[in-house]
Amino acid sequence: MLSSAESGTDASDDPADTSARPPAEGDLVDDLGPFENLEREVRLLIRRAQSSGARIARRVHPELEASAYPLLAFVAERPGARGSDLASYFGVGRATVSRQLSRLADLGLVDRTVDPEDSRGQRITLTPDGAERFERARTSRVAMLEGALADWEKEDVAELARLLGRYSADIVAWKESGH
């Protein structure tokens, strides 16, 4: 049998040779440390989330921008939240949130009412139509996760959710500590 050098081919042309290929997504890279592998996986996860964001938003409303979907989810989980709560949570200015909320209201997905505790603020809730549309999109996403992770043990799914929650909380705490 000829070696790659003797045959005049490059080893990277051999489909069985994986040494020249980049690692498959989800494969840890042996020569990287745990934080480098984590950064890689988080980066890939964010990229996938961003690429599916428009599709998810369209499930709620054909004119909903992908960037507004997280605000809608926040309001669904915390009915009666104030615009300032959203701005603080997402780390954006109140004007940005106000524009997004105006668009959500124009689409009939949220209601804004005067805050009874502070007439300068507003309380945000989903409209019945907004709640129904959001729930359909959420149910679809849960079904996608159930399908994609069908071979996982329920305990592994729960552990992943727990670790992601811990990761998110620790990142927020780290940023709030002045980093």
C-alpha positions as CSV (number, residue, x, y, z in Angstrom):
1,M,0.0,0.0,0.0
2,L,1.3,3.4,-0.9
3,S,1.7,6.2,1.7
4,S,0.2,9.6,0.9
5,A,3.6,10.9,0.0
6,E,4.2,7.9,-2.4
7,S,0.8,8.1,-4.1
8,G,1.1,11.8,-4.7
9,T,-1.9,12.7,-2.7
10,D,-2.2,14.8,0.4
11,A,-3.3,13.1,3.5
12,S,-5.9,15.8,4.0
13,D,-7.6,14.6,0.8
14,D,-8.3,11.2,2.3
15,P,-11.9,11.2,3.6
16,A,-10.9,8.7,6.3
17,D,-8.2,11.1,7.6
18,T,-9.8,13.5,10.1
19,S,-6.5,15.1,11.3
20,A,-6.8,18.0,8.7
21,R,-10.4,18.7,9.4
22,P,-11.7,21.1,11.9
23,P,-13.4,19.4,14.9
24,A,-17.0,18.6,14.5
25,E,-19.4,20.8,16.4
26,G,-19.8,19.4,19.9
27,D,-16.4,17.6,19.8
28,L,-14.0,18.9,22.4
29,V,-10.6,19.8,21.2
30,D,-7.9,17.9,23.1
31,D,-5.3,20.6,22.9
32,L,-7.7,23.3,24.2
33,G,-8.4,23.8,27.9
34,P,-11.9,23.6,29.4
35,F,-12.5,27.3,29.1
36,E,-11.4,27.4,25.5
37,N,-13.8,24.5,24.7
38,L,-16.5,26.3,26.7
39,E,-16.0,29.5,24.7
40,R,-16.2,27.5,21.5
41,E,-19.4,25.8,22.4
42,V,-21.0,29.0,23.7
43,R,-20.1,30.8,20.5
44,L,-21.6,28.0,18.4
45,L,-24.7,28.0,20.5
46,I,-25.1,31.7,20.2
47,R,-24.6,31.5,16.4
48,R,-27.3,28.8,16.1
49,A,-29.7,30.8,18.4
50,Q,-29.2,33.9,16.3
51,S,-29.7,32.1,13.0
52,S,-33.0,30.6,14.3
53,G,-34.2,33.8,15.9
54,A,-36.0,35.2,12.9
55,R,-37.8,31.8,12.4
56,I,-38.9,31.7,16.0
57,A,-40.1,35.3,15.9
58,R,-42.1,34.6,12.8
59,R,-43.9,31.8,14.6
60,V,-45.2,34.4,17.0
61,H,-46.1,37.0,14.3
62,P,-44.9,37.4,10.7
63,E,-43.7,40.9,11.3
64,L,-42.0,40.3,14.6
65,E,-38.3,41.1,14.6
66,A,-36.0,38.4,16.1
67,S,-34.6,41.0,18.5
68,A,-38.0,41.6,20.1
69,Y,-38.7,37.9,20.8
70,P,-36.6,37.9,24.1
71,L,-38.6,40.9,25.3
72,L,-41.8,39.1,24.6
73,A,-40.5,36.0,26.5
74,F,-39.6,38.2,29.5
75,V,-43.0,39.7,29.6
76,A,-44.6,36.2,29.3
77,E,-42.6,35.0,32.2
78,R,-43.1,38.2,34.3
79,P,-46.5,39.7,33.6
80,G,-46.7,43.3,34.8
81,A,-43.0,44.0,34.4
82,R,-41.9,47.6,33.9
83,G,-40.0,48.8,30.9
84,S,-37.1,49.7,33.2
85,D,-37.1,46.0,34.4
86,L,-36.6,44.9,30.8
87,A,-33.9,47.5,30.1
88,S,-32.0,46.4,33.2
89,Y,-32.4,42.7,32.5
90,F,-31.2,43.0,28.9
91,G,-28.6,45.6,29.6
92,V,-29.9,48.1,27.1
93,G,-31.2,51.7,27.3
94,R,-34.8,52.5,28.2
95,A,-35.3,54.2,24.8
96,T,-34.4,50.9,23.0
97,V,-36.8,49.0,25.1
98,S,-39.5,51.6,24.6
99,R,-39.1,51.3,20.8
100,Q,-39.3,47.5,20.9
101,L,-42.4,47.7,23.2
102,S,-44.1,50.2,20.9
103,R,-43.6,47.7,18.0
104,L,-44.9,44.8,20.1
105,A,-48.0,46.9,21.0
106,D,-48.5,47.9,17.4
107,L,-48.5,44.2,16.5
108,G,-51.1,43.6,19.2
109,L,-48.9,41.4,21.3
110,V,-48.5,43.5,24.4
111,D,-50.5,46.0,26.5
112,R,-48.9,48.9,28.3
113,T,-50.8,50.4,31.3
114,V,-49.8,53.1,33.7
115,D,-48.0,51.7,36.7
116,P,-50.4,52.3,39.7
117,E,-47.4,52.6,42.0
118,D,-45.6,55.2,39.8
119,S,-47.6,57.0,37.2
120,R,-44.3,57.8,35.2
121,G,-43.8,54.1,34.5
122,Q,-45.8,51.4,32.6
123,R,-46.6,47.8,33.3
124,I,-46.3,45.5,30.4
125,T,-48.5,42.4,29.9
126,L,-49.2,40.1,26.9
127,T,-52.5,40.6,25.2
128,P,-54.6,37.4,24.9
129,D,-53.5,37.1,21.3
130,G,-49.9,37.7,22.3
131,A,-50.0,35.1,25.0
132,E,-51.6,32.5,22.6
133,R,-49.0,33.2,19.9
134,F,-46.1,33.1,22.3
135,E,-47.3,29.9,23.8
136,R,-47.6,28.3,20.4
137,A,-44.0,29.3,19.6
138,R,-42.7,28.1,23.0
139,T,-44.5,24.8,22.6
140,S,-42.9,24.4,19.2
141,R,-39.4,25.1,20.6
142,V,-39.9,22.6,23.4
143,A,-41.0,20.0,20.9
144,M,-37.9,20.7,18.8
145,L,-35.7,20.2,21.9
146,E,-37.5,17.1,22.9
147,G,-37.0,15.7,19.4
148,A,-33.3,16.7,19.1
149,L,-32.5,15.4,22.6
150,A,-34.8,12.3,22.5
151,D,-31.9,10.0,23.2
152,W,-30.8,11.9,26.3
153,E,-31.7,10.8,29.7
154,K,-34.2,13.2,31.4
155,E,-31.6,13.7,34.2
156,D,-29.0,14.9,31.6
157,V,-31.5,17.4,30.2
158,A,-32.2,18.6,33.7
159,E,-28.5,18.9,34.5
160,L,-27.9,20.8,31.3
161,A,-30.7,23.3,32.2
162,R,-29.3,23.6,35.7
163,L,-25.8,24.2,34.5
164,L,-26.9,26.8,31.9
165,G,-28.9,28.6,34.6
166,R,-25.8,28.6,36.8
167,Y,-23.7,29.8,34.0
168,S,-26.0,32.7,33.2
169,A,-26.3,33.7,36.8
170,D,-22.6,33.6,37.3
171,I,-21.9,35.7,34.1
172,V,-24.5,38.3,35.3
173,A,-22.9,38.4,38.8
174,W,-19.4,38.8,37.3
175,K,-20.5,41.7,35.1
176,E,-22.4,43.4,38.0
177,S,-19.2,43.2,40.1
178,G,-17.6,45.6,37.7
179,H,-15.9,43.4,35.1
